Structure formats: structure tokens, C-alpha cells
Amino acid sequence: MKAWIITIRNYLRQFMELGVLLLGVSVIAEILFGPNVAFLGSQVTANLITLLNSLGDQGIAALIIVFAVIITYRKLLK
């Protein structure tokens, strides 16, 4: 049972790493090629700005979420 949990944790860690890498690549591609990048389909930076603005409207809950994401990401780097 412990081996299954370790395997699932490794898959989830790899999935999160892939998501962060894809986010970085899409932001860089949008900066280089403009807001209408053909192979991405939407404006990634506009979506990120909207997300950050909505988190800013939530106050302390947004702060907790941001800290949770930072802690999770730091654990990924180890």
C-alpha cells in the first residue's frame, strides 16, 4: 500500500512540474509572439491577471492560497 502512495505522489509531482513548465512556456510564447498565439488558443497572461485580481479581492483567503502554493512549489524543488 505504501508503494502505491509513493507512486501516486511521484506521478502527481511530475504532473505539477509539467503544469508549471507549460505555464512558463505559454507566458514566454505570448510575450514573444503577441497575445494571439495560434497554438495556445487563449491569452494566458490575461487569464493569469484575472486570477490574481480575483485572489486580491478575496483578502486573507487569497493570502493563504498563495502561501500554500509557494510551500507546495518549494517542496517540489527539493
TANOR-V994045 format. One record per pair of residues at least 24 apart in sequence whose C-alpha atoms are under 6 Angstrom apart, sorted by the first residue. I is the first residue (numbers start at 1). J is the second residue. If there is no record, write none. Layout:
BEGIN
i: [I/I]
j: [J/J]
END
This chain:
BEGIN
none
END
